[in-house]
Amino acid sequence: MFPGVHAKTDPDKPAVIMAETGQAITYRELDQRSASIAAALHALGLRRGDVIALLSDNVVEIFEIYWAAIRSGLYITAVNWHLAADEAAYIVNDCGARVLFASAGVRELAAAVLPVTPGVHHRYAIGDPIDGHHPYTDLIDADHPRLPDQPRGAEMLYSSGTTGRPKGVKPVLLDIQVDEPGEPLVGMLAHGFGITAADRYLSPAPIYHAAPLKWCGGMHALGATVVLMEKFDAIKALTAIQQHRITVTQMVPTMLIRMLQLSPEDRARFDVSSLRVAVHAAAPCPPDVKQAMIDWWGPKIVEYYGATEGHGVTVVTSQEWVSKRGTVGRAALGIVHICDDDGTEVGAGQHGIIYFERDHAPFEYHNDPEKTASARHPAHENWSTVGDLGYLDDDGYLYLTDRKAFMIISGGVNIYPQEIENVLALHPQISDVAVIGVPDAEMGEQVKAVVQLRDREQAGDELAAELIGYVRERIAHYKAPRSVDFVDELPRLATGKLAKRKLVDNYAEVAR
């Protein structure tokens, strides 16, 4: 299904509501405007497999553009507007976008990328004018007939990765019309999460990120209402849940931690009883954080593990997690295999590289056949990995260890930063934490905790020693940090993901 179906059955139902302002578009408007944009793009010469780029903060118009691409066989690449101009331009150029949409909220960045993206033939400004861009409304107002053929397009999003430039994940376009079944995510939302047209979904994250964009699209396919936040704020998110009677939301662990850091009085002010499912994903969640959320919201917390690459998904409910503390669940899309560095599959309880097996050929990294090849299993073409490490238990539940790129090898022993971060995450004086390996002349690497405090004035040798002891009391001594650095702020993406590669590189540079 897609918005055109719901435009016929429930045309005045809100498809999108902005949480802060109440601005809304109905399913009738979403259908009409996306159809007009699709026809206008076709008149500009775009055909199935071509690419459009979106450079925008969270505004309602992004979904009109998104569905214009999806209903006309185009790829849509959403660009992180927090990037520097040369980084954003790299993505626009690399994806081969012929049309760029930019919102007035990122006007300066849009203007900066204009002279360095020569492959873009047409540019449109959403909202107020942007130099060098035509008004977005020109496309909506153009008098073109609806396209009779509506092949399904796809998202072509860029993985932040762990090294080098981000890579475009280019899925094979499905040979279906947009109103035909076959989109895996929509099926998973309907059958795995029970999403229906009656749901109201809160999306608090930047829409350029894979999960928010795809999940909002999936909600529209099923006829639900998306309540979109301009940006996450703990109090505003709880306000939106209460005000809009939200039934489903998706957050990253950092957002959960921010809400848990509110005072008990603040948390008690809000009615969250409308929530049926609260999903978290995108980054490892410390077990104590998850348990605290279950204690607060009840057994409504559902976790899934996946990646921008869409190579596979695992899912775990609260009830399962309580009996399998720390798991990210069992496979819901694909089959999980754990392999050693040579590609040999290992048994239950043994750590290794996580591969997902799918019926069809896996994803490709756009313009990077070498990286694509490195993501394939050496003996099975339809097994793929994004480099995460973990293990399966006897019941087939997956436990994540860490990214292979961030594993610390100290004195020949493998140490996984995530385990240490989980211990420190809810220390009462810590606001945010990252654990990394830094060069050590004797051991090769040593463990360092980089800590952002709730009160910066508490930083010092005494607290550092306390934190090291705190870890030693809870896990093996050899895993405890040898040193602690205090920083004003850790480098996190707007999605909540820790930019750990930047942190590791900065320390490596200092050591040279």
Rosetta blueprint (number, residue, H / E / L):
1 M L
2 F L
3 P H
4 G H
5 V H
6 H H
7 A H
8 K H
9 T H
10 D L
11 P L
12 D L
13 K L
14 P E
15 A E
16 V E
17 I E
18 M E
19 A L
20 E L
21 T L
22 G L
23 Q L
24 A E
25 I E
26 T E
27 Y H
28 R H
29 E H
30 L H
31 D H
32 Q H
33 R H
34 S H
35 A H
36 S H
37 I H
38 A H
39 A H
40 A H
41 L H
42 H H
43 A H
44 L L
45 G L
46 L L
47 R L
48 R L
49 G L
50 D L
51 V E
52 I E
53 A E
54 L E
55 L E
56 S L
57 D L
58 N L
59 V L
60 V L
61 E H
62 I H
63 F H
64 E H
65 I H
66 Y H
67 W H
68 A H
69 A H
70 I H
71 R L
72 S L
73 G L
74 L L
75 Y E
76 I E
77 T E
78 A E
79 V L
80 N L
81 W L
82 H L
83 L L
84 A L
85 A H
86 D H
87 E H
88 A H
89 A H
90 Y H
91 I H
92 V H
93 N H
94 D H
95 C H
96 G L
97 A L
98 R L
99 V E
100 L E
101 F E
102 A E
103 S E
104 A H
105 G H
106 V H
107 R H
108 E H
109 L H
110 A H
111 A H
112 A H
113 V H
114 L H
115 P H
116 V H
117 T L
118 P L
119 G L
120 V L
121 H L
122 H E
123 R E
124 Y E
125 A E
126 I E
127 G L
128 D L
129 P L
130 I L
131 D L
132 G L
133 H L
134 H E
135 P E
136 Y L
137 T H
138 D H
139 L H
140 I H
141 D H
142 A L
143 D L
144 H L
145 P L
146 R L
147 L L
148 P L
149 D L
150 Q L
151 P E
152 R L
153 G L
154 A E
155 E E
156 M L
157 L E
158 Y E
159 S E
160 S L
161 G L
162 T L
163 T L
164 G L
165 R L
166 P L
167 K E
168 G E
169 V E
170 K E
171 P L
172 V L
173 L L
174 L L
175 D L
176 I L
177 Q E
178 V L
179 D L
180 E L
181 P L
182 G L
183 E L
184 P H
185 L H
186 V H
187 G H
188 M H
189 L H
190 A H
191 H H
192 G H
193 F L
194 G L
195 I L
196 T L
197 A L
198 A L
199 D L
200 R E
201 Y E
202 L E
203 S E
204 P L
205 A L
206 P L
207 I L
208 Y L
209 H L
210 A H
211 A H
212 P H
213 L H
214 K H
215 W H
216 C H
217 G H
218 G H
219 M H
220 H H
221 A H
222 L L
223 G L
224 A L
225 T E
226 V E
227 V E
228 L E
229 M L
230 E L
231 K L
232 F L
233 D L
234 A H
235 I H
236 K H
237 A H
238 L H
239 T H
240 A H
241 I H
242 Q H
243 Q H
244 H L
245 R L
246 I L
247 T L
248 V E
249 T E
250 Q E
251 M E
252 V L
253 P H
254 T H
255 M H
256 L H
257 I H
258 R H
259 M H
260 L H
261 Q L
262 L L
263 S L
264 P H
265 E H
266 D H
267 R H
268 A H
269 R L
270 F L
271 D L
272 V L
273 S L
274 S L
275 L L
276 R L
277 V E
278 A E
279 V E
280 H E
281 A L
282 A L
283 A L
284 P L
285 C L
286 P L
287 P H
288 D H
289 V H
290 K H
291 Q H
292 A H
293 M H
294 I H
295 D H
296 W H
297 W H
298 G L
299 P L
300 K L
301 I E
302 V E
303 E E
304 Y E
305 Y E
306 G L
307 A L
308 T L
309 E L
310 G L
311 H L
312 G L
313 V E
314 T E
315 V E
316 V E
317 T L
318 S H
319 Q H
320 E H
321 W H
322 V H
323 S H
324 K L
325 R L
326 G L
327 T L
328 V L
329 G E
330 R E
331 A E
332 A E
333 L E
334 G L
335 I E
336 V E
337 H E
338 I E
339 C E
340 D L
341 D L
342 D L
343 G L
344 T L
345 E E
346 V L
347 G L
348 A L
349 G L
350 Q L
351 H L
352 G E
353 I E
354 I E
355 Y E
356 F E
357 E E
358 R L
359 D L
360 H L
361 A L
362 P L
363 F L
364 E E
365 Y E
366 H L
367 N L
368 D L
369 P H
370 E H
371 K H
372 T H
373 A H
374 S H
375 A L
376 R E
377 H L
378 P L
379 A L
380 H L
381 E L
382 N L
383 W E
384 S E
385 T L
386 V L
387 G L
388 D E
389 L E
390 G E
391 Y E
392 L E
393 D L
394 D L
395 D L
396 G L
397 Y L
398 L E
399 Y E
400 L E
401 T E
402 D E
403 R E
404 K H
405 A H
406 F H
407 M L
408 I E
409 I E
410 S E
411 G L
412 G L
413 V E
414 N E
415 I E
416 Y L
417 P H
418 Q H
419 E H
420 I H
421 E H
422 N H
423 V H
424 L H
425 A L
426 L L
427 H L
428 P L
429 Q L
430 I E
431 S E
432 D E
433 V E
434 A E
435 V E
436 I E
437 G E
438 V E
439 P E
440 D E
441 A L
442 E L
443 M L
444 G E
445 E E
446 Q E
447 V E
448 K E
449 A E
450 V E
451 V E
452 Q E
453 L E
454 R L
455 D L
456 R H
457 E H
458 Q H
459 A L
460 G L
461 D H
462 E H
463 L H
464 A H
465 A H
466 E H
467 L H
468 I H
469 G H
470 Y H
471 V H
472 R H
473 E L
474 R L
475 I L
476 A L
477 H H
478 Y H
479 K H
480 A L
481 P L
482 R L
483 S E
484 V E
485 D E
486 F E
487 V E
488 D L
489 E L
490 L L
491 P L
492 R E
493 L L
494 A L
495 T L
496 G L
497 K L
498 L E
499 A L
500 K H
501 R H
502 K H
503 L H
504 V H
505 D H
506 N H
507 Y H
508 A H
509 E H
510 V H
511 A H
512 R L
